[in-house]
Amino acid sequence: MITLNHYLVFSAIMFCIGLYGILRRKNILLLLFSTEIMLNAMNVAFIAIGYYTQDLQGQVIALFIIALAAAEVAIGLGLILLLHKKYKTLDIDNLSNMRG
């Protein structure tokens, strides 16, 4: 039987994978993916806690996180396309030398 601890451990592992991706990646697109993994880990935790406590607040918070993630992807991909169009790279080290 799967308990709340299983979901929370899974969520913590997902969050750590996303955090590792943010700390180690040099590509902006992969940073965006890592942020999405971290947001999904929070969703798993909120929904699992809400289910086991028989409270809908966890699911409501997860819906707000999904809306936030959709807005982040829309804005982030737009910025990534503009940066790639202008500088022909998505490498963070090359973009840190931008002048303007």
N, C-alpha and C positions, 0 to 999 in steps of 0.2 A: 504494500500500500504506500502511496506517495503522500508524504506529510508536508507541512508548511516548511520544515527545515530543508527538504529537498529543493523546493522552489527558491528559497532564499539563497541556498548555496549556488544553485544554477545562476541566479540573478547576480550574485557576487562575482562569479567566474566570468560572466558576460561583461560586467562592468570593468573588471580588471583587464580583459582583452581589449576593450575599447580605450581604456586609459593607456595601456601599453601602445596601442596604435597612435594615439595622439602624441605621446612622448617620443616615439621613435621614427615616425614617418616624416619625409621631406616633401611629399606631394600634397597639394591642397585638396585634391579629390579624395585621397585616402584619409585625410583628416576629417572630411565631411562624413565619410563612411564610418569612421571610428566614433564620431559624435552620435550617429544614428544607433550604433550598437549600444552605447551607454544609455541613451534614452529608452531603447527597448528593454534594457535590463531593469531600469526603473519601472517600466510598465509591468513587467513580469512580477516584480516585488509588490507593487501596489495592488494588482489584481489578486495575487495569491493571498495577501493579508486581508483584503476585503472579502474574499470568498470564505476564508477560515473564520473570520469574525462575524460573518453574516451581515456585513455592512456594505452599502453601495458606494460609500465615499471613495474607496480605492479605485473602483471602476470609473467614477466621475473624474478623478484626478488623472487616470490613464487616458481618458478621452481628451482632456486638455493638453496632455503631453503629446498625444498624436497630432493635435492641431498645431502645436508649437513646432513639432518636427516637420510637418508639411510646409509651414511657413519658412523654416530654416532651409529646407531643401530648395524651395523656390528661389529664395533670395541668394542662397549660396551658389546654386548652379548658374544663376544669372551673372554673378560676380566672377565666377570661374571662367565662364565663356568670354567675358570682356577681358579678363587678364590674359587668357590664352590668345585671344585675337590681337591684343596689343603687344605682348612681350614674347609670344611664341613658346612659352614654357609655363609649367605649373610647379616648378621646383622652388621651394621656399627660399633656399639660399640665393638663388638668382633674383628673386623678387624683392629680397630685403635690400638690395642695392638700388631700388627705384629712386628716381629723382623727379621732382615735379613741382 
